[in-house]
Amino acid sequence: MDMDNVTAVFQFLLIGISNYPQWRDMFFTLVLIIYLDTLLGNGFMIFLIHFDPNLHTPMYFFLSNLSFLDLCYGTASMPQVLVHYFSTHPYLSYPRCLTQMSVSLALATAECLLLAAMAYDRVVAINNPLHYSFMNGPVCVCLAATSWGTSLVLTAMLILSLRLHFCGANVINHFVCEILSLIKLACSDTSFNELMILITSVFTLLLPFGFVLLSYVRIAMAVIKIHLAQGRLKAFTTCGSHLTVVTIFYGAAISMYMKPQSNSSPDQVKFISVFYGALTPMLNPLIYSLRNKDVKGAIRKECFIFAFCFSKHL
């Protein structure tokens, strides 16, 4: 296409749920409930882990990082979806679109790597309990910082490699600016960008997911050797929550980024992204709190303290 004879595009129209008008009100209500639950659930987990000394362990340090990530990840996209409900023509400029996309990608990548770090923590705790003291504060901070730093580097590489020209189509069939949907609108050659997405997906999805699977194979082999039923139950309980989160998050992301795009309809991609971009941040604190005895004990203690303080002021 002759780039001199086309009109450059500087803003994009997000379709969102407008192609399903009968679902509009229900979708707005659902997103609002999910976002409020995300804020309250993850905010409460951070508060609980910070103020309860019994939760000052490596596992809960990573869990507080995960809650903070989920809180930020939900805030990067869901408020925009809610605001666009009241707009007849929800347009975004290209710089705003790129900024929102960059933040979401960095946070999602950090979560992928952090889940792998949490798997490593569980391997050390169960396979080498006598050496678990190795997972002290500096090591945990280093693993978390590596997750954050690597996510920023990979996201920067991906975003800086974008050399897209838009010259006509400006309608994104999505709720937010998402890189696969954006690339489909480009009238320039996108083969290099698609290759970069594949390469970064290998480092952020396949390799961490493979590491997590291998970690749980090692954990399963160690648990089988535990003779006491109570010990096996405790090991499965502490790992079950993490494995549930991993399955939900990695499963949805891999199905979206690691299969040929020609096999996916735009609406399918759009709703899969809602599953791991909105539901996962909401479900994580519920999964960990409902399946974890330590967290439930900390919740009961904080509720007792709150009730005691409240009764004194009556």
FENJODA-V569956 format. One line per field, one symbol per residue. psi: psi as a letter, one per 20 degrees, with the letter a starting at -180 (. if undefined). A space follows every 10 residues. Layout:
BEGIN
psi=???
END
This chain:
BEGIN
psi=poiikrpqpi qqpogcjhjm hiiggggggg hggggghggg ghhhgggghh iohijmrggh ghhhgggggh ghghhhgghg gghihjphnn qpqgghghgg gggggggggh gghhhhhhgg ghgghghmhh jiihmaghgg gggghggggh hggggggggh iomqpplfpj oomrhrophg hghhiqjrpj hghhghgggh hghifgghgg ggghghghgg hhhhiphphh ggggghghhg gghggggggh gggghgijqp hhipqghggg hhhhgihggg hhhghgghhh jphgghghgh ghhggghghh hhi.
END
